[in-house]
Amino acid sequence: MSEFNLFDYAPIGVMFIVALGFAASQILTTQLIGPRKRTATKLMPYESGKDPVGSARDKFSIKFYTVAVIFLLFDIEVLFMIPFAVAFKSLLAEEKISGIAFGTIALLEILIFIATLIVGYIYVWKKGTFDWGLQARAEALVEAKELINKKQQRIQKLKRAA
């Protein structure tokens, strides 16, 4: 059994120091040279391309959920492709040694996987899932007008009651 040596963990410590230094430098840089002009629009909360009008309990467009699911699917794609990329070289080496086409079969499988994802991506693209601009603004304006109307109705009811 080998002896414990703290110096063996030095690269991990250096990695943490570099990561903390990078984070601190980015925060400091944005504070020093970032724009200082604060407007109502800049200070307004922003969420997923939707203007924050109305209650937090309001219903969201299905588009938000579809984009979230698409993001998860492509995130999972990366999770499958990274181990494949790491193991592919060893699969090719095993193929040369044993004569069994491990690398070729794996390559075909990952190509089928990527093709399936591309077909799905094209499908959601053609369905208009990624078209946010005008439609999202129009939905936000309608919601804002409805909210204003509700407030005005409440005020009128309170005035009648008084």
Secondary structure in CASP SS format (residue, H / E / C, confidence):
PFRMAT SS
TARGET T0000
AUTHOR 0000-0000-0000
METHOD secondary structure of the structure
MODEL  1
M C 1.00
S C 1.00
E C 1.00
F C 1.00
N C 1.00
L H 1.00
F H 1.00
D H 1.00
Y H 1.00
A H 1.00
P H 1.00
I H 1.00
G H 1.00
V H 1.00
M H 1.00
F H 1.00
I H 1.00
V H 1.00
A H 1.00
L H 1.00
G H 1.00
F H 1.00
A H 1.00
A H 1.00
S H 1.00
Q H 1.00
I H 1.00
L H 1.00
T H 1.00
T H 1.00
Q H 1.00
L H 1.00
I H 1.00
G C 1.00
P C 1.00
R C 1.00
K C 1.00
R C 1.00
T C 1.00
A H 1.00
T H 1.00
K H 1.00
L H 1.00
M C 1.00
P C 1.00
Y C 1.00
E E 1.00
S C 1.00
G C 1.00
K E 1.00
D C 1.00
P C 1.00
V C 1.00
G C 1.00
S C 1.00
A C 1.00
R C 1.00
D C 1.00
K C 1.00
F C 1.00
S C 1.00
I H 1.00
K H 1.00
F H 1.00
Y H 1.00
T H 1.00
V H 1.00
A H 1.00
V H 1.00
I H 1.00
F H 1.00
L H 1.00
L H 1.00
F H 1.00
D H 1.00
I H 1.00
E H 1.00
V H 1.00
L H 1.00
F H 1.00
M H 1.00
I H 1.00
P H 1.00
F H 1.00
A H 1.00
V H 1.00
A H 1.00
F H 1.00
K H 1.00
S H 1.00
L H 1.00
L H 1.00
A H 1.00
E H 1.00
E H 1.00
K H 1.00
I H 1.00
S H 1.00
G C 1.00
I C 1.00
A C 1.00
F H 1.00
G H 1.00
T H 1.00
I H 1.00
A H 1.00
L H 1.00
L H 1.00
E H 1.00
I H 1.00
L H 1.00
I H 1.00
F H 1.00
I H 1.00
A H 1.00
T H 1.00
L H 1.00
I H 1.00
V H 1.00
G H 1.00
Y H 1.00
I H 1.00
Y H 1.00
V H 1.00
W H 1.00
K H 1.00
K C 1.00
G C 1.00
T C 1.00
F C 1.00
D C 1.00
W C 1.00
G H 1.00
L H 1.00
Q H 1.00
A H 1.00
R H 1.00
A H 1.00
E H 1.00
A H 1.00
L H 1.00
V H 1.00
E H 1.00
A H 1.00
K H 1.00
E H 1.00
L H 1.00
I H 1.00
N H 1.00
K H 1.00
K H 1.00
Q H 1.00
Q H 1.00
R H 1.00
I H 1.00
Q H 1.00
K H 1.00
L H 1.00
K H 1.00
R H 1.00
A H 1.00
A C 1.00
END
